[in-house]
Amino acid sequence: MSVSQDASRIFEQAIADHLSVIQALPAQQSLLERIAAEMLRAALAGRKILWFGNGGSAADAQHLAAEFVVRFRHERRGIPSIALTTDSSILTAAGNDYGYEHVFRRQVEALGVAGDVVVGISTSGNSPNVCAGLEAARKLGAVTVAFTGEGGGKLAAWADYVFAAPSRDTARIQEAHILVGHMLCEWVELEMVHRQAPPLAAPTDLISRLLPGHPLKS
């Protein structure tokens, strides 16, 4: 087999496997709507959405936290969301003092409160530090969500809601996780847009109304 034929096979198989996973997601729509509703409730109540995972899942945690804080498609107020994978000082201190399996648990204990939504991401469902983070979140009274792969793994025992991508292939699971994260963000974002108050008047308009004699008054 030539290099070009092998490359073609890789493309075709990856796309076919990806589509198979993605086309199975509508079966989990009701679950995803419940997760989105919990995230919306947390945002409206002044609570947070916390995310964590290892490796590619750490990157997904950071990516999705940014979508909530900044915006996805629509202008709205920022939604408090934190990736617990980004502070190298905290990660290395907790890993050095307590062990790597505690790097997320310690942050959840420090930052989490009852009513937060805490999302642990593990393609295997068996990452000890992700399980420990969700366990700590549950003890705090937070809503716990697992993003994992087929079967759920050990993580499922600590999650109120388990999104298990229907695959055992790490790459395909990660692709499903980021798609689902985007859908959750868009759902919450649209609800926030529909509920938020009209924007304040521009500063110059406020000055004109409050100070009738001000030079900026037209």
Secondary structure, 3 states (H helix, E strand, C coil): CCHHHHHHHHHHHHHHHHHHHHHCHHHHHHHHHHHHHHHHHHHHCCCCEEEEECCHHHHHHHHHHHHHHCCCCCCCCCCCEEECCCCHHHHHHHHHHHCHHHHHHHHHHHHCCCCCEEEEECCCCCCHHHHHHHHHHHHHCCEEEEEECCCCCHHHHHCCEEEECCCCCHHHHHHHHHHHHHHHHHHHHHHHHHHCCCCCCCHHHHHHHHCCCCCCCC
